[in-house]
Amino acid sequence: MSDSPTSANSPTAPGSSVDPNTVALTLLLVSGSRATFEFNGTETIQAVKNKVYENWPKEWQEEKPASPQSLKILYLGKFLADVSSLESNKIQPGTTTIVHLTIKAPEQEIHGHSKSDSAAKCKFCLIV
């Protein structure tokens, strides 16, 4: 594998060997769909989310988020902070690690209120 950043973000085939200097993440969606990507261990979680979004698997098109900010990565029961690195989260290079990828539903803003705030509210009352 070359040192160029673009080569570290392409999906890899399941069961393929992992370079001992890279971190392979198998992303698991709630639907059960999986895809494996390779990264440098020093990359931040935000960089991981950006690369996953930019290289969104064709099989996942129905689930594509609105932006990388809609993605959350869950590992060992906790959501990983965007500013943390793969290494700082103890995700080891040279092996494939399974993490959960959740997609936050986009909130629709209606006059400054979220969709859930605006549902079934009365704007005025009429007493007869």
Legacy VTK file of the C-alpha trace (Angstrom):
# vtk DataFile Version 3.0
C-alpha trace
ASCII
DATASET POLYDATA
POINTS 128 float
0.000 0.000 0.000
1.378 3.460 -0.851
1.693 6.331 1.587
-0.786 8.532 -0.270
-3.838 9.472 1.791
-6.281 8.443 -0.932
-5.122 4.828 -0.877
-5.863 4.497 2.850
-9.546 5.173 2.497
-10.755 2.712 -0.097
-12.893 -0.235 0.971
-11.052 -3.535 1.204
-12.401 -6.952 0.467
-13.440 -8.961 3.535
-10.736 -11.418 4.526
-7.962 -9.573 2.711
-4.659 -9.124 4.513
-4.114 -5.908 6.420
-0.897 -3.907 6.221
0.728 -4.012 9.689
1.003 -0.203 9.673
-2.654 0.522 8.883
-5.871 0.268 10.830
-8.635 -1.675 9.105
-12.126 -0.799 10.298
-15.118 -2.907 9.400
-18.054 -0.549 9.692
-21.280 -2.230 10.735
-24.589 -0.462 10.109
-27.752 -1.104 12.112
-29.130 -2.844 9.007
-26.313 -5.410 9.264
-24.474 -4.125 6.189
-20.680 -4.090 6.488
-17.772 -2.488 4.659
-14.087 -2.421 5.529
-11.873 0.650 5.118
-8.169 1.146 5.844
-6.742 4.185 7.630
-3.550 5.450 9.199
-3.604 5.058 12.988
-2.935 8.761 13.495
-6.070 9.835 11.637
-8.790 11.510 13.676
-12.308 10.142 13.916
-13.511 13.211 11.970
-11.074 12.334 9.155
-12.350 8.740 9.232
-15.958 9.946 8.938
-15.038 12.299 6.093
-13.319 9.509 4.150
-16.167 7.072 4.735
-18.674 9.688 3.536
-16.564 10.513 0.446
-16.232 6.784 -0.394
-19.730 5.696 0.623
-20.254 2.094 -0.594
-22.606 1.710 -3.546
-24.539 -0.981 -1.655
-25.375 1.575 1.071
-26.805 4.316 -1.171
-30.263 4.078 0.419
-28.701 4.862 3.807
-26.324 7.661 2.746
-26.273 10.496 5.291
-26.644 14.173 4.478
-23.080 14.923 5.642
-20.131 13.384 7.533
-21.407 15.146 10.674
-24.404 12.789 10.579
-22.098 9.812 11.227
-21.260 8.485 14.691
-18.728 5.725 15.365
-19.324 3.427 18.324
-16.481 1.292 19.685
-16.463 -0.757 22.898
-19.707 0.832 24.044
-18.771 4.484 23.553
-19.106 7.057 20.814
-15.672 8.151 19.629
-14.871 11.870 19.836
-14.203 13.554 16.497
-10.910 15.057 17.719
-9.521 11.732 18.988
-7.348 9.493 16.808
-7.717 5.811 16.055
-4.543 5.158 18.088
-5.796 7.139 21.097
-8.922 4.949 21.091
-6.665 1.864 21.293
-7.638 0.608 17.845
-4.630 -1.474 16.851
-2.957 -1.438 13.429
-2.422 -4.691 11.568
-5.800 -6.185 12.448
-9.382 -5.602 11.390
-11.552 -3.982 14.061
-15.347 -3.987 13.887
-17.019 -0.712 14.886
-20.653 0.326 14.688
-21.552 3.201 12.394
-24.760 5.039 13.159
-26.396 7.618 10.957
-28.153 10.487 12.681
-31.377 11.405 10.925
-31.322 14.962 9.599
-33.482 17.273 11.638
-35.761 19.409 9.571
-35.926 22.967 10.814
-39.306 24.632 10.536
-39.316 28.248 11.689
-36.623 27.581 14.269
-38.297 24.447 15.674
-37.273 20.903 15.012
-39.745 18.565 13.356
-40.608 16.909 16.665
-41.357 20.302 18.278
-43.782 21.318 15.569
-45.868 18.148 15.384
-49.530 18.404 16.420
-49.384 21.780 18.164
-52.286 24.130 18.273
-51.498 27.710 17.231
-54.731 29.115 18.651
-57.890 27.881 20.336
-61.503 28.652 19.542
-64.014 28.436 22.358
-67.609 28.156 21.203
LINES 1 129
128 0 1 2 3 4 5 6 7 8 9 10 11 12 13 14 15 16 17 18 19 20 21 22 23 24 25 26 27 28 29 30 31 32 33 34 35 36 37 38 39 40 41 42 43 44 45 46 47 48 49 50 51 52 53 54 55 56 57 58 59 60 61 62 63 64 65 66 67 68 69 70 71 72 73 74 75 76 77 78 79 80 81 82 83 84 85 86 87 88 89 90 91 92 93 94 95 96 97 98 99 100 101 102 103 104 105 106 107 108 109 110 111 112 113 114 115 116 117 118 119 120 121 122 123 124 125 126 127
